[in-house]
Amino acid sequence: MKSMPLKRETVWLGISLLGVGLVFHLLAAGADGGTFAAFRGHVIGFLLLTLVSVVAIVFIGRRYWRGRVDMWVLTLGAVQAVAGALIYILRFHV
């Protein structure tokens, strides 16, 4: 199967959404008290969530988006942005 060319806009949007997800994690760490331990925990959580999401998206992407790495990056960014927003919002319900 022939791979399709990368769409730069889609890749940049995915990377931007990854950044948004990280910012939400950092905001949640600040809301947790802003200590070193809070920031460390949220950054480690962001990295672990990214790792788990990458594994899941690769399995799904190989079936539905073969050769479309730009869609993989966009999906990863969207998942991280939504998860980061939920972590930040749900922080205030504790």
PDB file of N, CA, C and O in Angstrom:
ATOM      1  N   MET A   1       0.837  -1.174   0.000  1.00  0.00           N
ATOM      2  CA  MET A   1       0.000   0.000   0.000  1.00  0.00           C
ATOM      3  C   MET A   1       0.884   1.241   0.000  1.00  0.00           C
ATOM      4  O   MET A   1       1.883   1.304   0.717  1.00  0.00           O
ATOM      5  N   LYS A   2       0.519   2.197  -0.786  1.00  0.00           N
ATOM      6  CA  LYS A   2       1.282   3.412  -0.932  1.00  0.00           C
ATOM      7  C   LYS A   2       0.950   4.382   0.200  1.00  0.00           C
ATOM      8  O   LYS A   2      -0.221   4.574   0.528  1.00  0.00           O
ATOM      9  N   SER A   3       1.966   4.989   0.795  1.00  0.00           N
ATOM     10  CA  SER A   3       1.706   5.942   1.870  1.00  0.00           C
ATOM     11  C   SER A   3       1.371   7.302   1.260  1.00  0.00           C
ATOM     12  O   SER A   3       1.917   7.704   0.232  1.00  0.00           O
ATOM     13  N   MET A   4       0.458   7.987   1.930  1.00  0.00           N
ATOM     14  CA  MET A   4       0.032   9.298   1.469  1.00  0.00           C
ATOM     15  C   MET A   4       0.999  10.348   2.001  1.00  0.00           C
ATOM     16  O   MET A   4       1.638  10.136   3.031  1.00  0.00           O
ATOM     17  N   PRO A   5       1.112  11.480   1.305  1.00  0.00           N
ATOM     18  CA  PRO A   5       2.011  12.529   1.798  1.00  0.00           C
ATOM     19  C   PRO A   5       1.478  13.134   3.101  1.00  0.00           C
ATOM     20  O   PRO A   5       0.270  13.209   3.324  1.00  0.00           O
ATOM     21  N   LEU A   6       2.410  13.561   3.947  1.00  0.00           N
ATOM     22  CA  LEU A   6       2.017  14.193   5.201  1.00  0.00           C
ATOM     23  C   LEU A   6       1.400  15.558   4.929  1.00  0.00           C
ATOM     24  O   LEU A   6       1.868  16.303   4.068  1.00  0.00           O
ATOM     25  N   LYS A   7       0.369  15.868   5.654  1.00  0.00           N
ATOM     26  CA  LYS A   7      -0.203  17.209   5.593  1.00  0.00           C
ATOM     27  C   LYS A   7       0.369  17.994   6.764  1.00  0.00           C
ATOM     28  O   LYS A   7       0.096  17.691   7.925  1.00  0.00           O
ATOM     29  N   ARG A   8       1.154  18.989   6.448  1.00  0.00           N
ATOM     30  CA  ARG A   8       1.845  19.745   7.492  1.00  0.00           C
ATOM     31  C   ARG A   8       0.881  20.404   8.460  1.00  0.00           C
ATOM     32  O   ARG A   8       1.161  20.466   9.657  1.00  0.00           O
ATOM     33  N   GLU A   9      -0.247  20.897   7.972  1.00  0.00           N
ATOM     34  CA  GLU A   9      -1.211  21.563   8.848  1.00  0.00           C
ATOM     35  C   GLU A   9      -1.754  20.591   9.893  1.00  0.00           C
ATOM     36  O   GLU A   9      -1.937  20.954  11.055  1.00  0.00           O
ATOM     37  N   THR A  10      -2.006  19.361   9.470  1.00  0.00           N
ATOM     38  CA  THR A  10      -2.537  18.358  10.384  1.00  0.00           C
ATOM     39  C   THR A  10      -1.502  17.995  11.435  1.00  0.00           C
ATOM     40  O   THR A  10      -1.840  17.829  12.607  1.00  0.00           O
ATOM     41  N   VAL A  11      -0.256  17.870  11.034  1.00  0.00           N
ATOM     42  CA  VAL A  11       0.815  17.548  11.983  1.00  0.00           C
ATOM     43  C   VAL A  11       0.985  18.686  12.985  1.00  0.00           C
ATOM     44  O   VAL A  11       1.089  18.443  14.188  1.00  0.00           O
ATOM     45  N   TRP A  12       1.013  19.927  12.498  1.00  0.00           N
ATOM     46  CA  TRP A  12       1.185  21.068  13.399  1.00  0.00           C
ATOM     47  C   TRP A  12      -0.003  21.221  14.341  1.00  0.00           C
ATOM     48  O   TRP A  12       0.175  21.600  15.499  1.00  0.00           O
ATOM     49  N   LEU A  13      -1.200  20.937  13.867  1.00  0.00           N
ATOM     50  CA  LEU A  13      -2.367  20.988  14.745  1.00  0.00           C
ATOM     51  C   LEU A  13      -2.254  19.932  15.838  1.00  0.00           C
ATOM     52  O   LEU A  13      -2.566  20.208  16.997  1.00  0.00           O
ATOM     53  N   GLY A  14      -1.815  18.732  15.486  1.00  0.00           N
ATOM     54  CA  GLY A  14      -1.624  17.672  16.470  1.00  0.00           C
ATOM     55  C   GLY A  14      -0.576  18.037  17.502  1.00  0.00           C
ATOM     56  O   GLY A  14      -0.770  17.794  18.693  1.00  0.00           O
ATOM     57  N   ILE A  15       0.540  18.619  17.061  1.00  0.00           N
ATOM     58  CA  ILE A  15       1.596  19.032  17.984  1.00  0.00           C
ATOM     59  C   ILE A  15       1.100  20.157  18.882  1.00  0.00           C
ATOM     60  O   ILE A  15       1.415  20.189  20.072  1.00  0.00           O
ATOM     61  N   SER A  16       0.329  21.076  18.320  1.00  0.00           N
ATOM     62  CA  SER A  16      -0.233  22.164  19.123  1.00  0.00           C
ATOM     63  C   SER A  16      -1.190  21.629  20.182  1.00  0.00           C
ATOM     64  O   SER A  16      -1.189  22.103  21.318  1.00  0.00           O
ATOM     65  N   LEU A  17      -2.004  20.645  19.815  1.00  0.00           N
ATOM     66  CA  LEU A  17      -2.921  20.054  20.786  1.00  0.00           C
ATOM     67  C   LEU A  17      -2.163  19.296  21.872  1.00  0.00           C
ATOM     68  O   LEU A  17      -2.603  19.273  23.022  1.00  0.00           O
ATOM     69  N   LEU A  18      -1.038  18.678  21.533  1.00  0.00           N
ATOM     70  CA  LEU A  18      -0.184  18.063  22.555  1.00  0.00           C
ATOM     71  C   LEU A  18       0.304  19.124  23.541  1.00  0.00           C
ATOM     72  O   LEU A  18       0.325  18.892  24.750  1.00  0.00           O
ATOM     73  N   GLY A  19       0.690  20.271  23.027  1.00  0.00           N
ATOM     74  CA  GLY A  19       1.111  21.375  23.893  1.00  0.00           C
ATOM     75  C   GLY A  19      -0.014  21.863  24.789  1.00  0.00           C
ATOM     76  O   GLY A  19       0.208  22.179  25.958  1.00  0.00           O
ATOM     77  N   VAL A  20      -1.219  21.925  24.243  1.00  0.00           N
ATOM     78  CA  VAL A  20      -2.387  22.330  25.038  1.00  0.00           C
ATOM     79  C   VAL A  20      -2.635  21.323  26.163  1.00  0.00           C
ATOM     80  O   VAL A  20      -2.938  21.708  27.293  1.00  0.00           O
ATOM     81  N   GLY A  21      -2.506  20.046  25.851  1.00  0.00           N
ATOM     82  CA  GLY A  21      -2.675  19.021  26.873  1.00  0.00           C
ATOM     83  C   GLY A  21      -1.651  19.163  27.988  1.00  0.00           C
ATOM     84  O   GLY A  21      -1.990  19.020  29.163  1.00  0.00           O
ATOM     85  N   LEU A  22      -0.397  19.443  27.629  1.00  0.00           N
ATOM     86  CA  LEU A  22       0.648  19.635  28.637  1.00  0.00           C
ATOM     87  C   LEU A  22       0.355  20.869  29.484  1.00  0.00           C
ATOM     88  O   LEU A  22       0.554  20.848  30.699  1.00  0.00           O
ATOM     89  N   VAL A  23      -0.109  21.928  28.860  1.00  0.00           N
ATOM     90  CA  VAL A  23      -0.442  23.142  29.616  1.00  0.00           C
ATOM     91  C   VAL A  23      -1.555  22.865  30.622  1.00  0.00           C
ATOM     92  O   VAL A  23      -1.492  23.346  31.753  1.00  0.00           O
ATOM     93  N   PHE A  24      -2.567  22.102  30.232  1.00  0.00           N
ATOM     94  CA  PHE A  24      -3.626  21.750  31.176  1.00  0.00           C
ATOM     95  C   PHE A  24      -3.075  20.940  32.342  1.00  0.00           C
ATOM     96  O   PHE A  24      -3.484  21.149  33.484  1.00  0.00           O
ATOM     97  N   HIS A  25      -2.154  20.018  32.074  1.00  0.00           N
ATOM     98  CA  HIS A  25      -1.540  19.257  33.158  1.00  0.00           C
ATOM     99  C   HIS A  25      -0.760  20.176  34.093  1.00  0.00           C
ATOM    100  O   HIS A  25      -0.819  20.009  35.311  1.00  0.00           O
ATOM    101  N   LEU A  26      -0.036  21.136  33.543  1.00  0.00           N
ATOM    102  CA  LEU A  26       0.722  22.069  34.370  1.00  0.00           C
ATOM    103  C   LEU A  26      -0.200  22.980  35.169  1.00  0.00           C
ATOM    104  O   LEU A  26       0.103  23.309  36.315  1.00  0.00           O
ATOM    105  N   LEU A  27      -1.319  23.393  34.585  1.00  0.00           N
ATOM    106  CA  LEU A  27      -2.299  24.186  35.331  1.00  0.00           C
ATOM    107  C   LEU A  27      -2.895  23.386  36.480  1.00  0.00           C
ATOM    108  O   LEU A  27      -3.113  23.917  37.569  1.00  0.00           O
ATOM    109  N   ALA A  28      -3.156  22.113  36.234  1.00  0.00           N
ATOM    110  CA  ALA A  28      -3.685  21.255  37.295  1.00  0.00           C
ATOM    111  C   ALA A  28      -2.653  21.088  38.407  1.00  0.00           C
ATOM    112  O   ALA A  28      -3.011  21.051  39.584  1.00  0.00           O
ATOM    113  N   ALA A  29      -1.381  20.987  38.044  1.00  0.00           N
ATOM    114  CA  ALA A  29      -0.329  20.875  39.060  1.00  0.00           C
ATOM    115  C   ALA A  29      -0.253  22.155  39.893  1.00  0.00           C
ATOM    116  O   ALA A  29      -0.056  22.102  41.107  1.00  0.00           O
ATOM    117  N   GLY A  30      -0.409  23.293  39.239  1.00  0.00           N
ATOM    118  CA  GLY A  30      -0.432  24.552  39.974  1.00  0.00           C
ATOM    119  C   GLY A  30      -1.624  24.633  40.909  1.00  0.00           C
ATOM    120  O   GLY A  30      -1.515  25.167  42.013  1.00  0.00           O
ATOM    121  N   ALA A  31      -2.758  24.110  40.476  1.00  0.00           N
ATOM    122  CA  ALA A  31      -3.955  24.105  41.320  1.00  0.00           C
ATOM    123  C   ALA A  31      -3.818  23.119  42.471  1.00  0.00           C
ATOM    124  O   ALA A  31      -4.492  23.268  43.490  1.00  0.00           O
ATOM    125  N   ASP A  32      -2.964  22.122  42.328  1.00  0.00           N
ATOM    126  CA  ASP A  32      -2.727  21.156  43.400  1.00  0.00           C
ATOM    127  C   ASP A  32      -1.770  21.694  44.455  1.00  0.00           C
ATOM    128  O   ASP A  32      -1.444  20.979  45.402  1.00  0.00           O
ATOM    129  N   GLY A  33      -1.328  22.889  44.323  1.00  0.00           N
ATOM    130  CA  GLY A  33      -0.434  23.485  45.314  1.00  0.00           C
ATOM    131  C   GLY A  33       0.832  24.039  44.720  1.00  0.00           C
ATOM    132  O   GLY A  33       1.521  24.828  45.366  1.00  0.00           O
ATOM    133  N   GLY A  34       1.156  23.647  43.509  1.00  0.00           N
ATOM    134  CA  GLY A  34       2.329  24.188  42.834  1.00  0.00           C
ATOM    135  C   GLY A  34       3.651  23.700  43.383  1.00  0.00           C
ATOM    136  O   GLY A  34       4.685  24.325  43.147  1.00  0.00           O
ATOM    137  N   THR A  35       3.640  22.602  44.108  1.00  0.00           N
ATOM    138  CA  THR A  35       4.891  22.078  44.647  1.00  0.00           C
ATOM    139  C   THR A  35       5.622  21.282  43.562  1.00  0.00           C
ATOM    140  O   THR A  35       5.061  20.930  42.524  1.00  0.00           O
ATOM    141  N   PHE A  36       6.889  21.018  43.849  1.00  0.00           N
ATOM    142  CA  PHE A  36       7.689  20.231  42.915  1.00  0.00           C
ATOM    143  C   PHE A  36       7.053  18.863  42.696  1.00  0.00           C
ATOM    144  O   PHE A  36       7.012  18.364  41.571  1.00  0.00           O
ATOM    145  N   ALA A  37       6.558  18.261  43.773  1.00  0.00           N
ATOM    146  CA  ALA A  37       5.953  16.927  43.680  1.00  0.00           C
ATOM    147  C   ALA A  37       4.697  16.958  42.803  1.00  0.00           C
ATOM    148  O   ALA A  37       4.443  16.018  42.050  1.00  0.00           O
ATOM    149  N   ALA A  38       3.914  18.038  42.900  1.00  0.00           N
ATOM    150  CA  ALA A  38       2.703  18.138  42.076  1.00  0.00           C
ATOM    151  C   ALA A  38       3.068  18.245  40.596  1.00  0.00           C
ATOM    152  O   ALA A  38       2.479  17.566  39.755  1.00  0.00           O
ATOM    153  N   PHE A  39       4.042  19.100  40.283  1.00  0.00           N
ATOM    154  CA  PHE A  39       4.457  19.239  38.890  1.00  0.00           C
ATOM    155  C   PHE A  39       5.072  17.950  38.363  1.00  0.00           C
ATOM    156  O   PHE A  39       4.795  17.541  37.235  1.00  0.00           O
ATOM    157  N   ARG A  40       5.914  17.305  39.184  1.00  0.00           N
ATOM    158  CA  ARG A  40       6.527  16.055  38.772  1.00  0.00           C
ATOM    159  C   ARG A  40       5.463  15.000  38.496  1.00  0.00           C
ATOM    160  O   ARG A  40       5.536  14.286  37.496  1.00  0.00           O
ATOM    161  N   GLY A  41       4.481  14.905  39.376  1.00  0.00           N
ATOM    162  CA  GLY A  41       3.419  13.917  39.197  1.00  0.00           C
ATOM    163  C   GLY A  41       2.604  14.160  37.945  1.00  0.00           C
ATOM    164  O   GLY A  41       2.264  13.214  37.235  1.00  0.00           O
ATOM    165  N   HIS A  42       2.287  15.408  37.664  1.00  0.00           N
ATOM    166  CA  HIS A  42       1.481  15.699  36.481  1.00  0.00           C
ATOM    167  C   HIS A  42       2.278  15.527  35.186  1.00  0.00           C
ATOM    168  O   HIS A  42       1.730  15.082  34.178  1.00  0.00           O
ATOM    169  N   VAL A  43       3.553  15.872  35.208  1.00  0.00           N
ATOM    170  CA  VAL A  43       4.372  15.669  34.003  1.00  0.00           C
ATOM    171  C   VAL A  43       4.570  14.179  33.748  1.00  0.00           C
ATOM    172  O   VAL A  43       4.492  13.733  32.603  1.00  0.00           O
ATOM    173  N   ILE A  44       4.824  13.407  34.800  1.00  0.00           N
ATOM    174  CA  ILE A  44       4.955  11.961  34.636  1.00  0.00           C
ATOM    175  C   ILE A  44       3.639  11.364  34.147  1.00  0.00           C
ATOM    176  O   ILE A  44       3.633  10.475  33.295  1.00  0.00           O
ATOM    177  N   GLY A  45       2.530  11.853  34.688  1.00  0.00           N
ATOM    178  CA  GLY A  45       1.217  11.389  34.224  1.00  0.00           C
ATOM    179  C   GLY A  45       0.988  11.716  32.759  1.00  0.00           C
ATOM    180  O   GLY A  45       0.448  10.899  32.014  1.00  0.00           O
ATOM    181  N   PHE A  46       1.398  12.912  32.343  1.00  0.00           N
ATOM    182  CA  PHE A  46       1.274  13.303  30.936  1.00  0.00           C
ATOM    183  C   PHE A  46       2.087  12.370  30.050  1.00  0.00           C
ATOM    184  O   PHE A  46       1.608  11.925  29.007  1.00  0.00           O
ATOM    185  N   LEU A  47       3.320  12.073  30.465  1.00  0.00           N
ATOM    186  CA  LEU A  47       4.169  11.197  29.664  1.00  0.00           C
ATOM    187  C   LEU A  47       3.630   9.773  29.613  1.00  0.00           C
ATOM    188  O   LEU A  47       3.655   9.144  28.555  1.00  0.00           O
ATOM    189  N   LEU A  48       3.143   9.253  30.740  1.00  0.00           N
ATOM    190  CA  LEU A  48       2.571   7.906  30.743  1.00  0.00           C
ATOM    191  C   LEU A  48       1.303   7.845  29.898  1.00  0.00           C
ATOM    192  O   LEU A  48       1.093   6.883  29.159  1.00  0.00           O
ATOM    193  N   LEU A  49       0.452   8.873  30.007  1.00  0.00           N
ATOM    194  CA  LEU A  49      -0.756   8.911  29.190  1.00  0.00           C
ATOM    195  C   LEU A  49      -0.405   8.998  27.708  1.00  0.00           C
ATOM    196  O   LEU A  49      -1.082   8.405  26.869  1.00  0.00           O
ATOM    197  N   THR A  50       0.651   9.736  27.391  1.00  0.00           N
ATOM    198  CA  THR A  50       1.101   9.807  25.998  1.00  0.00           C
ATOM    199  C   THR A  50       1.565   8.442  25.515  1.00  0.00           C
ATOM    200  O   THR A  50       1.225   8.026  24.407  1.00  0.00           O
ATOM    201  N   LEU A  51       2.333   7.750  26.332  1.00  0.00           N
ATOM    202  CA  LEU A  51       2.826   6.431  25.952  1.00  0.00           C
ATOM    203  C   LEU A  51       1.686   5.445  25.719  1.00  0.00           C
ATOM    204  O   LEU A  51       1.674   4.733  24.714  1.00  0.00           O
ATOM    205  N   VAL A  52       0.743   5.401  26.628  1.00  0.00           N
ATOM    206  CA  VAL A  52      -0.406   4.500  26.484  1.00  0.00           C
ATOM    207  C   VAL A  52      -1.238   4.891  25.253  1.00  0.00           C
ATOM    208  O   VAL A  52      -1.695   4.026  24.505  1.00  0.00           O
ATOM    209  N   SER A  53      -1.427   6.189  25.054  1.00  0.00           N
ATOM    210  CA  SER A  53      -2.201   6.654  23.896  1.00  0.00           C
ATOM    211  C   SER A  53      -1.515   6.312  22.582  1.00  0.00           C
ATOM    212  O   SER A  53      -2.175   5.935  21.614  1.00  0.00           O
ATOM    213  N   VAL A  54      -0.188   6.441  22.546  1.00  0.00           N
ATOM    214  CA  VAL A  54       0.556   6.109  21.326  1.00  0.00           C
ATOM    215  C   VAL A  54       0.379   4.644  20.975  1.00  0.00           C
ATOM    216  O   VAL A  54       0.154   4.298  19.815  1.00  0.00           O
ATOM    217  N   VAL A  55       0.479   3.783  21.981  1.00  0.00           N
ATOM    218  CA  VAL A  55       0.317   2.345  21.721  1.00  0.00           C
ATOM    219  C   VAL A  55      -1.074   2.065  21.161  1.00  0.00           C
ATOM    220  O   VAL A  55      -1.209   1.336  20.178  1.00  0.00           O
ATOM    221  N   ALA A  56      -2.103   2.636  21.774  1.00  0.00           N
ATOM    222  CA  ALA A  56      -3.474   2.410  21.305  1.00  0.00           C
ATOM    223  C   ALA A  56      -3.690   2.996  19.915  1.00  0.00           C
ATOM    224  O   ALA A  56      -4.321   2.365  19.067  1.00  0.00           O
ATOM    225  N   ILE A  57      -3.175   4.190  19.677  1.00  0.00           N
ATOM    226  CA  ILE A  57      -3.395   4.849  18.381  1.00  0.00           C
ATOM    227  C   ILE A  57      -2.634   4.131  17.273  1.00  0.00           C
ATOM    228  O   ILE A  57      -3.111   4.079  16.139  1.00  0.00           O
ATOM    229  N   VAL A  58      -1.470   3.581  17.573  1.00  0.00           N
ATOM    230  CA  VAL A  58      -0.732   2.829  16.550  1.00  0.00           C
ATOM    231  C   VAL A  58      -1.530   1.600  16.131  1.00  0.00           C
ATOM    232  O   VAL A  58      -1.636   1.304  14.941  1.00  0.00           O
ATOM    233  N   PHE A  59      -2.096   0.880  17.106  1.00  0.00           N
ATOM    234  CA  PHE A  59      -2.898  -0.290  16.750  1.00  0.00           C
ATOM    235  C   PHE A  59      -4.130   0.095  15.942  1.00  0.00           C
ATOM    236  O   PHE A  59      -4.458  -0.561  14.954  1.00  0.00           O
ATOM    237  N   ILE A  60      -4.808   1.151  16.356  1.00  0.00           N
ATOM    238  CA  ILE A  60      -6.002   1.601  15.619  1.00  0.00           C
ATOM    239  C   ILE A  60      -5.596   2.193  14.270  1.00  0.00           C
ATOM    240  O   ILE A  60      -6.230   1.934  13.247  1.00  0.00           O
ATOM    241  N   GLY A  61      -4.520   2.998  14.287  1.00  0.00           N
ATOM    242  CA  GLY A  61      -4.087   3.669  13.067  1.00  0.00           C
ATOM    243  C   GLY A  61      -3.605   2.727  11.984  1.00  0.00           C
ATOM    244  O   GLY A  61      -3.789   2.999  10.797  1.00  0.00           O
ATOM    245  N   ARG A  62      -2.988   1.622  12.377  1.00  0.00           N
ATOM    246  CA  ARG A  62      -2.526   0.664  11.364  1.00  0.00           C
ATOM    247  C   ARG A  62      -3.694   0.056  10.615  1.00  0.00           C
ATOM    248  O   ARG A  62      -3.557  -0.358   9.464  1.00  0.00           O
ATOM    249  N   ARG A  63      -4.849   0.003  11.271  1.00  0.00           N
ATOM    250  CA  ARG A  63      -6.016  -0.566  10.607  1.00  0.00           C
ATOM    251  C   ARG A  63      -6.765   0.471   9.765  1.00  0.00           C
ATOM    252  O   ARG A  63      -7.164   0.188   8.636  1.00  0.00           O
ATOM    253  N   TYR A  64      -6.949   1.650  10.308  1.00  0.00           N
ATOM    254  CA  TYR A  64      -7.796   2.637   9.642  1.00  0.00           C
ATOM    255  C   TYR A  64      -7.038   3.724   8.888  1.00  0.00           C
ATOM    256  O   TYR A  64      -7.556   4.265   7.912  1.00  0.00           O
ATOM    257  N   TRP A  65      -5.815   4.057   9.324  1.00  0.00           N
ATOM    258  CA  TRP A  65      -5.075   5.142   8.685  1.00  0.00           C
ATOM    259  C   TRP A  65      -3.707   4.677   8.245  1.00  0.00           C
ATOM    260  O   TRP A  65      -2.712   5.340   8.537  1.00  0.00           O
ATOM    261  N   ARG A  66      -3.630   3.588   7.571  1.00  0.00           N
ATOM    262  CA  ARG A  66      -2.339   3.061   7.121  1.00  0.00           C
ATOM    263  C   ARG A  66      -1.658   4.096   6.225  1.00  0.00           C
ATOM    264  O   ARG A  66      -2.207   4.529   5.212  1.00  0.00           O
ATOM    265  N   GLY A  67      -0.453   4.476   6.630  1.00  0.00           N
ATOM    266  CA  GLY A  67       0.303   5.444   5.846  1.00  0.00           C
ATOM    267  C   GLY A  67      -0.056   6.890   6.140  1.00  0.00           C
ATOM    268  O   GLY A  67       0.488   7.788   5.497  1.00  0.00           O
ATOM    269  N   ARG A  68      -0.944   7.150   7.080  1.00  0.00           N
ATOM    270  CA  ARG A  68      -1.352   8.520   7.407  1.00  0.00           C
ATOM    271  C   ARG A  68      -0.848   8.892   8.796  1.00  0.00           C
ATOM    272  O   ARG A  68      -1.630   9.002   9.740  1.00  0.00           O
ATOM    273  N   VAL A  69       0.438   9.083   8.910  1.00  0.00           N
ATOM    274  CA  VAL A  69       1.040   9.418  10.196  1.00  0.00           C
ATOM    275  C   VAL A  69       0.514  10.754  10.706  1.00  0.00           C
ATOM    276  O   VAL A  69       0.438  10.969  11.916  1.00  0.00           O
ATOM    277  N   ASP A  70       0.152  11.648   9.802  1.00  0.00           N
ATOM    278  CA  ASP A  70      -0.391  12.935  10.234  1.00  0.00           C
ATOM    279  C   ASP A  70      -1.690  12.751  11.024  1.00  0.00           C
ATOM    280  O   ASP A  70      -1.951  13.501  11.964  1.00  0.00           O
ATOM    281  N   MET A  71      -2.494  11.774  10.655  1.00  0.00           N
ATOM    282  CA  MET A  71      -3.721  11.509  11.404  1.00  0.00           C
ATOM    283  C   MET A  71      -3.407  10.905  12.763  1.00  0.00           C
ATOM    284  O   MET A  71      -4.139  11.131  13.727  1.00  0.00           O
ATOM    285  N   TRP A  72      -2.334  10.144  12.850  1.00  0.00           N
ATOM    286  CA  TRP A  72      -1.923   9.575  14.144  1.00  0.00           C
ATOM    287  C   TRP A  72      -1.537  10.702  15.101  1.00  0.00           C
ATOM    288  O   TRP A  72      -1.933  10.702  16.267  1.00  0.00           O
ATOM    289  N   VAL A  73      -0.758  11.661  14.597  1.00  0.00           N
ATOM    290  CA  VAL A  73      -0.314  12.785  15.426  1.00  0.00           C
ATOM    291  C   VAL A  73      -1.511  13.642  15.844  1.00  0.00           C
ATOM    292  O   VAL A  73      -1.601  14.072  16.994  1.00  0.00           O
ATOM    293  N   LEU A  74      -2.418  13.883  14.917  1.00  0.00           N
ATOM    294  CA  LEU A  74      -3.607  14.676  15.233  1.00  0.00           C
ATOM    295  C   LEU A  74      -4.463  13.978  16.285  1.00  0.00           C
ATOM    296  O   LEU A  74      -4.946  14.626  17.213  1.00  0.00           O
ATOM    297  N   THR A  75      -4.656  12.681  16.156  1.00  0.00           N
ATOM    298  CA  THR A  75      -5.452  11.934  17.122  1.00  0.00           C
ATOM    299  C   THR A  75      -4.784  11.941  18.495  1.00  0.00           C
ATOM    300  O   THR A  75      -5.459  12.112  19.510  1.00  0.00           O
ATOM    301  N   LEU A  76      -3.472  11.758  18.534  1.00  0.00           N
ATOM    302  CA  LEU A  76      -2.755  11.800  19.800  1.00  0.00           C
ATOM    303  C   LEU A  76      -2.906  13.166  20.458  1.00  0.00           C
ATOM    304  O   LEU A  76      -3.152  13.251  21.661  1.00  0.00           O
ATOM    305  N   GLY A  77      -2.763  14.223  19.686  1.00  0.00           N
ATOM    306  CA  GLY A  77      -2.923  15.570  20.234  1.00  0.00           C
ATOM    307  C   GLY A  77      -4.327  15.815  20.759  1.00  0.00           C
ATOM    308  O   GLY A  77      -4.500  16.421  21.817  1.00  0.00           O
ATOM    309  N   ALA A  78      -5.333  15.347  20.023  1.00  0.00           N
ATOM    310  CA  ALA A  78      -6.714  15.538  20.464  1.00  0.00           C
ATOM    311  C   ALA A  78      -6.988  14.767  21.754  1.00  0.00           C
ATOM    312  O   ALA A  78      -7.643  15.280  22.661  1.00  0.00           O
ATOM    313  N   VAL A  79      -6.491  13.547  21.833  1.00  0.00           N
ATOM    314  CA  VAL A  79      -6.679  12.739  23.052  1.00  0.00           C
ATOM    315  C   VAL A  79      -6.010  13.426  24.238  1.00  0.00           C
ATOM    316  O   VAL A  79      -6.594  13.498  25.320  1.00  0.00           O
ATOM    317  N   GLN A  80      -4.809  13.925  24.051  1.00  0.00           N
ATOM    318  CA  GLN A  80      -4.090  14.568  25.149  1.00  0.00           C
ATOM    319  C   GLN A  80      -4.751  15.881  25.559  1.00  0.00           C
ATOM    320  O   GLN A  80      -4.814  16.191  26.748  1.00  0.00           O
ATOM    321  N   ALA A  81      -5.237  16.649  24.605  1.00  0.00           N
ATOM    322  CA  ALA A  81      -5.896  17.912  24.946  1.00  0.00           C
ATOM    323  C   ALA A  81      -7.171  17.659  25.748  1.00  0.00           C
ATOM    324  O   ALA A  81      -7.427  18.342  26.740  1.00  0.00           O
ATOM    325  N   VAL A  82      -7.961  16.690  25.325  1.00  0.00           N
ATOM    326  CA  VAL A  82      -9.198  16.366  26.053  1.00  0.00           C
ATOM    327  C   VAL A  82      -8.872  15.806  27.434  1.00  0.00           C
ATOM    328  O   VAL A  82      -9.497  16.192  28.421  1.00  0.00           O
ATOM    329  N   ALA A  83      -7.905  14.906  27.510  1.00  0.00           N
ATOM    330  CA  ALA A  83      -7.537  14.319  28.802  1.00  0.00           C
ATOM    331  C   ALA A  83      -6.975  15.389  29.738  1.00  0.00           C
ATOM    332  O   ALA A  83      -7.308  15.405  30.923  1.00  0.00           O
ATOM    333  N   GLY A  84      -6.138  16.274  29.228  1.00  0.00           N
ATOM    334  CA  GLY A  84      -5.588  17.349  30.055  1.00  0.00           C
ATOM    335  C   GLY A  84      -6.665  18.286  30.557  1.00  0.00           C
ATOM    336  O   GLY A  84      -6.637  18.701  31.715  1.00  0.00           O
ATOM    337  N   ALA A  85      -7.620  18.625  29.695  1.00  0.00           N
ATOM    338  CA  ALA A  85      -8.724  19.490  30.117  1.00  0.00           C
ATOM    339  C   ALA A  85      -9.567  18.813  31.190  1.00  0.00           C
ATOM    340  O   ALA A  85      -9.976  19.455  32.158  1.00  0.00           O
ATOM    341  N   LEU A  86      -9.826  17.524  31.024  1.00  0.00           N
ATOM    342  CA  LEU A  86     -10.603  16.795  32.035  1.00  0.00           C
ATOM    343  C   LEU A  86      -9.860  16.725  33.367  1.00  0.00           C
ATOM    344  O   LEU A  86     -10.465  16.888  34.426  1.00  0.00           O
ATOM    345  N   ILE A  87      -8.577  16.487  33.317  1.00  0.00           N
ATOM    346  CA  ILE A  87      -7.780  16.426  34.549  1.00  0.00           C
ATOM    347  C   ILE A  87      -7.803  17.781  35.252  1.00  0.00           C
ATOM    348  O   ILE A  87      -7.915  17.845  36.476  1.00  0.00           O
ATOM    349  N   TYR A  88      -7.699  18.850  34.490  1.00  0.00           N
ATOM    350  CA  TYR A  88      -7.732  20.186  35.088  1.00  0.00           C
ATOM    351  C   TYR A  88      -9.111  20.500  35.663  1.00  0.00           C
ATOM    352  O   TYR A  88      -9.214  21.007  36.780  1.00  0.00           O
ATOM    353  N   ILE A  89     -10.153  20.208  34.925  1.00  0.00           N
ATOM    354  CA  ILE A  89     -11.513  20.513  35.387  1.00  0.00           C
ATOM    355  C   ILE A  89     -11.891  19.638  36.576  1.00  0.00           C
ATOM    356  O   ILE A  89     -12.440  20.134  37.560  1.00  0.00           O
ATOM    357  N   LEU A  90     -11.605  18.356  36.497  1.00  0.00           N
ATOM    358  CA  LEU A  90     -11.970  17.452  37.584  1.00  0.00           C
ATOM    359  C   LEU A  90     -11.136  17.675  38.834  1.00  0.00           C
ATOM    360  O   LEU A  90     -11.504  17.194  39.906  1.00  0.00           O
ATOM    361  N   ARG A  91     -10.035  18.382  38.730  1.00  0.00           N
ATOM    362  CA  ARG A  91      -9.219  18.730  39.889  1.00  0.00           C
ATOM    363  C   ARG A  91     -10.026  19.520  40.893  1.00  0.00           C
ATOM    364  O   ARG A  91      -9.807  19.392  42.097  1.00  0.00           O
ATOM    365  N   PHE A  92     -10.957  20.337  40.425  1.00  0.00           N
ATOM    366  CA  PHE A  92     -11.736  21.199  41.302  1.00  0.00           C
ATOM    367  C   PHE A  92     -12.951  20.507  41.893  1.00  0.00           C
ATOM    368  O   PHE A  92     -13.663  21.108  42.697  1.00  0.00           O
ATOM    369  N   HIS A  93     -13.206  19.267  41.521  1.00  0.00           N
ATOM    370  CA  HIS A  93     -14.335  18.516  42.076  1.00  0.00           C
ATOM    371  C   HIS A  93     -13.919  17.636  43.242  1.00  0.00           C
ATOM    372  O   HIS A  93     -14.728  16.870  43.765  1.00  0.00           O
ATOM    373  N   VAL A  94     -12.660  17.743  43.652  1.00  0.00           N
ATOM    374  CA  VAL A  94     -12.163  16.902  44.753  1.00  0.00           C
ATOM    375  C   VAL A  94     -12.469  17.558  46.075  1.00  0.00           C
ATOM    376  O   VAL A  94     -12.134  17.012  47.126  1.00  0.00           O
TER     377      VAL A  94
END
